[in-house]
Every structure is written in structure tokens, then in C-alpha cells.
Amino acid sequence: MNFKIGDFVRVKPGIKGTENESIEYIHGRVVNIQNKTPELLLVRLDSIALQKFTLNELVQYEEDGYNMFEYNLYPLDAVLSDPREPMDITYAEHRKLVDAMFEIILQKAKDENTYIEKLKDKYYRKYRLSHYIEKFEKERRAANIVIIHIGFMWDHHKELPVNWTVEAMENICLHVIPSSYIADKKFFKMYCPVLISFLNIIEEETGNSQNRLKEFLNNISDELIFRANDEKIGTRENI
């Protein structure tokens, strides 16, 4: 059967995982298809499937480097299915789980550097699981832009996403990024639109409007692209 992105699938009865464990709990939406050999479906689990795990189990998996929100599935092991819940429920439950997981994980951070790295992980996961990122064709690149920006805003201004300022944003977008980051033009075209969409998550998290930052980013997007392609701005280095 030929699957496509957006299809809802479940695992065929009797299919086992790599350690001979039952994986019949897997049910969700295809969010990516690896067209190499062998072909793999990346299935993002619905919130009902994730009920198989306790919060502490999800925390442990995250700390061990496993993303339990998604599963790679061979097409032969999958069948089409109907969604078991509205998508807005899935998004909301994913958001709640990530917040709960990282509340525990961040409390364990022993130093500032560890805390910031774990905070990046939180927002990477939260953004990847949100509907805001779906407007971008290259979702992984969009999520990486958020992580890059969080790092620069902290390193240069000690600002976390919940208290980003226009002044710091201007410095990073119009000076630091154009002069220190190597990428193709599409990356720089995406940069401000990605941050604008990411700020919706900060609005949900804090209850505070991010319209001032969004408007600023919208106004400087063309300037960032221009500066990134102007060799006189600075010498770019790989980071």
C-alpha cells in the first residue's frame, strides 16, 4: 500500500518491535516518509497511544535520547486507520506532556549550561509537535532555527524565550546571524517567519502577547536576508 504524509495508520496485529515487544499500541499520523531502502514511515503518536507510558517513563526515555512521540514503521507493518481524536486534542495533549516532562527534567539541571541545553530540547520538541511548524516544508530546519536563536539570545544577552526583547532580537537577527552563520538563502528567508510562528508557543506558555516582537521580526526579515548576503557585513564561520 502506498502511504502519504497526513495518513492515519496503526500497526497490524501481531507485529513486534526490535526487542520482540508488542507495538500494537502505535497509532497516529504519518508526518514523514523516508524514501530510501528500506522505506520507513515516521508516525507521530496520538495522545491515546502515549497513555501506554507513565510520565516518569517518558522523562527517562527523553533523558536517554529517545523520542517516544514518534515511531519509525515499515509500510508492510502498517494499515490505514481513522483518527481516534480531533487534531486539536492531539496538539494540546502533546503540549501538556512536553511541559510536564521538562518541568521534571529542568529541575534536575545541575548547572546553567545544562539548564539551557535542556531548555533548547524542550522548545525543539514542543515546536516540532505543534501545528505552527507545519506551514514550513522543512520542519526540521525550522526547529533548528529556533534552537540556534535560543542559543544566541542566551549567549549574547542572557535572555530566555519568555523574556526576549526587541533590542536583543535586533542584535542577533541583524548582526550576529548575518556575520557568523553559513547557510543557503532559503535558511535566511525562513529565519524571521519561523521565529514569528514559534512566538505563538511563548504566547500560549506565558499568556502574554508577543505582537511587538512579531511585528519587529516581520519588519526586519528582508534586512536580515540582505545582510546575510552582503560580504561587507562580516566573515561568516561555520558553527
PyMOL commands that set and color helices and strands:
alter all, ss='L'
color gray80, all
select helices_A, chain A and resi 47-50+55-63+75-77+87-107+112-128+132-135+139-157+161-163+166-180+185-206+211-228+231-233
alter helices_A, ss='H'
color red, helices_A
select strands_A, chain A and resi 8-11+27-34+40-45+70-73+78-80
alter strands_A, ss='S'
color yellow, strands_A
deselect
rebuild
show_as cartoon
